[in-house]
Amino acid sequence: MSETLIRRAGFDDAEALAAIGAETFCETFGHLYPPADLERYLAQAYSLERTLQDLNDPAKASWIVEADGQVVGFALVGPCGLPHANVTPDCGELKRLYFRKAWQGGGLGTRLFAEATAWLQSRGPRTVWIGVWSENHGAQRFYARQGYTKVGEYGFEVGDTVDLEFILRRDGASFFSDL
Ligand SMILES: CC(C)(COP(=O)(O)OP(=O)(O)OC[C@H]1O[C@@H](n2cnc3c(N)ncnc32)[C@H](O)[C@@H]1OP(=O)(O)O)[C@@H](O)C(=O)NCCC(=O)NCCS
């Protein structure tokens, strides 16, 4: 069994975070887009500058997962930026949750998701939102198991390509109903 470590990311992790973000996005979705669209999106979404801004924002939190001495996954949460009429300023969002292929399906996603959700609820109770690609059935099953349901749709832009994205939500009170 290899050693895995889930930990909050800090400024020293910015380069590693930007790199794992771009790598796992390409691994998961890279085949869907013309190279020019993908390149434009990566330069904007996973730049070092953008990653440092996220790390510097006290309303956001990032995690890194390490295994066998390498970064294998990460997560980013913060205020909800999804386009839905019921989103309010105190809503939270799981913005990113990605693992390298070789590290999927082994329970790490569930553990990281629990940590990220707990951080959001430490400022709650707050409703949590997630955007997920309409064809990403594996992730949709994963989120459904965590109590998230589909409440809307929107167009997610990668360069000039616009994907159909589902909007998922879990109400804040439900996180505390078992206590
Ligand atoms: C979605 C993801 C974060 C889940 O983490 P994980 O460590 O693989 O999930 P766990 O092992 O904790 O849980 C397994 C469950 O996740 C779901 N799942 C999603 N993608 C999966 C994959 N590639 N392999 C296995 N299970 C996957 C399934 O529902 C599975 O449950 P099942 O065994 O009943 O089918 C991870 O698979 C991943 O990084 N996928 C690619 C990137 C991605 O799609 N991110 C979400 C963007 S919104």
The ligand as a Gaussian input file, in Angstrom:
#p B3LYP/6-31G(d) Opt

LIG

0 1
 C      -14.750000      12.035000      -9.950000
 C      -13.557000      11.686000      -9.063000
 C      -13.011000      12.942000      -8.400000
 C      -14.019000      10.710000      -7.978000
 O      -12.920000      10.368000      -7.172000
 P      -12.529000       8.814000      -7.011000
 O      -11.397000       8.724000      -6.082000
 O      -12.359000       8.210000      -8.359000
 O      -13.878000       8.297000      -6.386000
 P      -14.022000       7.195000      -5.239000
 O      -13.088000       6.072000      -5.492000
 O      -13.945000       7.881000      -3.921000
 O      -15.518000       6.756000      -5.519000
 C      -15.795000       5.937000      -6.668000
 C      -17.039000       6.431000      -7.309000
 O      -16.774000       7.589000      -8.062000
 C      -17.429000       7.527000      -9.334000
 N      -16.425000       7.650000     -10.377000
 C      -16.306000       8.728000     -11.127000
 N      -15.317000       8.598000     -12.011000
 C      -14.776000       7.390000     -11.787000
 C      -13.700000       6.677000     -12.386000
 N      -13.001000       7.172000     -13.399000
 N      -13.369000       5.453000     -11.895000
 C      -14.099000       4.941000     -10.866000
 N      -15.113000       5.574000     -10.279000
 C      -15.459000       6.782000     -10.729000
 C      -18.241000       6.349000      -9.345000
 O      -19.554000       6.731000      -8.942000
 C      -17.633000       5.446000      -8.296000
 O      -18.651000       4.750000      -7.692000
 P      -19.029000       3.300000      -8.208000
 O      -17.899000       2.440000      -7.726000
 O      -20.320000       3.060000      -7.540000
 O      -19.128000       3.364000      -9.686000
 C      -12.396000      11.017000      -9.873000
 O      -12.862000       9.812000     -10.440000
 C      -11.826000      11.885000     -10.958000
 O      -10.861000      12.616000     -10.729000
 N      -12.377000      11.793000     -12.191000
 C      -11.857000      12.543000     -13.328000
 C      -11.987000      14.043000     -13.162000
 C      -13.422000      14.456000     -12.995000
 O      -14.307000      14.038000     -13.723000
 N      -13.625000      15.381000     -12.029000
 C      -14.936000      15.933000     -11.743000
 C      -15.122000      17.159000     -12.572000
 S      -16.685000      17.924000     -12.157000

